[in-house]
């Protein structure tokens, strides 16, 4: 998403993500060099300002990103500034990926 301000995960967004991952795979992974996609997220996504990007679109984006990265043997690291994960500091585990229902 976030291509020229898009707020929906559509065919253009999917193509852009796929092409970027394909380039990483062909340039590195296919030649035996591992790739880590570090600190990815969505621009303008903020759980305190609902409606900018709908939750369903966010889920579609992250589901596709994770699936396609796995298919292309790319390792991912989600950048979370408090928007996505409900982290229990005392238990040191992610309790839920659903931070807020509203």
Protein Blocks (a to p, Z undefined) as FASTA:
>chain_A
ZZghiabdcfklmmmmmmmmmmmmmmmmmnopacddehiadehiafklghjagfklmmmm
mmmmmmmmmmnopacddddehjmpccdfklopafbfclbfZZ
